[in-house]
Amino acid sequence: MNQQLMPNKYYPGDVVSAKVDPDLKLVVRRYIDRIYYCQIQNDLKRKDLVYFERELVENPLLLSKNNKV
């Protein structure tokens, strides 16, 4: 079994949103074992929310903030 390493799509500090709640802005805190640990942008004291890459979407309005344009 040959498994290729694929780079993660989002990096710590990137602002994304979840598919289930696209209005909620999340900040990627870290990426470990294909899992993203995110914090709510305006409430950094809450516990981390955990998502797989397929559950996150980039907000087109936030692309410039993420320096991906």
N, C-alpha and C positions, 0 to 999 in steps of 0.2 A: 504494500500500500504506500504509494507515493503521494504525499500531501504537500501542495504548494502553499507557501506563505503569501497571503494577500495583504497589502497595506490597508490600514483602516481608512475609512472615508472621512471621518471627523476627528479633530484633534482637540486636546484640552483647550478650553477657552472659546471654542466655536459655539455659536448660538443656533439651536435647532428647535424643532417642535416634534411632538409625537403625532402619529397618524390619528390616534383616537381623540386628541384634543389639539388641533392645529393652532388655536389661539394662545395656548400656553407656551411661553418662551422658556426653553431649557438651555442651560450652559453645561457643556460636556466637561466633566471634572477629570475623568480618567477612563482608559480603555484597557481592559484586562480580559484575556481569553474570549475574544469576540463579544464582549458585553460592555456596553457604555453605561457609566455611572454619571448621572446628570443631576443638577440642582435646578430648582425653579429660579429664574433670573431675579425676580424681585423678592424672594424669600429664601435667602441662603442659609437660614438657621434650620430649615426643615431637613428631614432625612433625604438621602439620595434616592432618586428614582432610577430604576434599572431597565435598560432596553437593549434589544438586539438591533443591529444596523437596519434590518428590514422594517422595523417599527418606527424609525425616525425619518423625517423629511426635512429638507432644507427649505426655509422660508425665502422666497425670491427677494423679499425686501431686506433680508438680513445678509445677503451674499456680499455686499460691499463691506459690511462690518467684519465678516469672516475672511476678507481679503482673497476671495476666490473668483473675482470677476476678471 
